Amino acid sequence: MSKKELRKLCTTPDWRWGTFEGAELHTLLLGLLCTFREKLEWLEEAETLTLRLRASREKRKAEGAGRTTESKSKKQNAENG
């Protein structure tokens, strides 16, 4: 199979991509078409995304904890007031 045929196979949507085996095959075919440098760039982008998601999740947790504390103190003040 030529590189041109492989590229066409990878870029033409197929219902089989929705199955586990089809998705695995699609990923393997994409890997065959990428250079080592492109794979490293993809990994770096994935790592950056993971770090940003983790930071966002931690920020939301911290903000949520602050709001919970504020609402509890307001509720206690209202009960005592």
PyMOL commands that set and color helices and strands:
alter all, ss='L'
color gray80, all
select helices_A, chain A and resi 3-11+15-18+20-33+36-80
alter helices_A, ss='H'
color red, helices_A
deselect
rebuild
show_as cartoon
